[in-house]
Amino acid sequence: MARSLGWSLRQVQVALQQAGTTPSELIREERLRLVRDRLRSPAYRHMSITELAYATGFSSASALSTAFKRRFGITPREARNGEGGDVET
């Protein structure tokens, strides 16, 4: 990450600390956003939620479901079916 930004590792650590997050939390957030976007996209309708979980780095559909519900307040299945209104960004 640091190399991609052209920053030192310490600069990245300070920026994340100031933002109140960690590298792990940032990665998890990006994975959840990717899943959310794919659940909304017709191009990924052919993929099961389990396949989406594995493709985005989750260890299981259950791990994805737990993290997704904690973050967005609805399950991946509900998001795919358009339930729960517009999932927060």
N, C-alpha and C positions, 0 to 999 in steps of 0.2 A: 504494500500500500504506500509506504513512504517513498519507495523508489519511483512509483508511478506518478506521485505528486511532485517529485523532485525535492522532497523534504528529508530531513534527518529523522531517524526513529524517535529521537527525543522530541522533536517538534510535533510529530503525530501524537505522541503520548500526552504532551501538554495540551494540545488542541482537544483531544478526546476528554481529558480530565476537565477542562474548562467547560465543555459541552455537557458534562455530567454523564458520560457513557464510557463504555470499554470497547475494545476491539470485538470481543465476542458478542456484545449486545448490538453493536453496529452491524455485524455480519448477520445475526439472527433477524434484525429488522429488515435488512435488504432481502433476505430469503423470503420472509413473510410477505413483503410487498410484491415480490416476483410471483409467488403463489397466487396472491390476490388478483394480480393482473392477468395471470393465465386462467384463473377460474372464470373471469369475466370475458375472456377472448374465445370466439367461436373456433379459432385455429387450434385450440387445445381441448376442445370438447371431447375428442376421441380418447384423451388420456384419463385414466382413472385417478382418483385422489391419491391412491397409493403410489401410482407411477409419478404423479406430480411431486409427492413427498420425497421420493428417492431422487428424482431429477434435480431437486433444489437443495439437496444435502441433509434432509431430515432422515433420522434412523428408521422411522416407521410412519404409517398414516396416523397412528395414535399420538405420536410425538408432535406431528404437524397439527393435528386437531386441537390438542391441548394448548399449544403455543398460539395458534390462530385465534382460538376463542378468547384466550387471555388478552390478546392484542386488539382484536376487532369486535369482540362481544358476540360473535356468531360463529358457527362451525363452517368449515370449508364447504360442506354440502349445502348449507343454507346460503352461503355466498354464491355458489354455482347456480342455485335455483332462483337467485334474485330475492331471497327473503332477507328481512332485516333492513330494507332500505339501502341507501348508498353507504357502503362500507367506508368508514373514515379513512382519510389519506395519511 
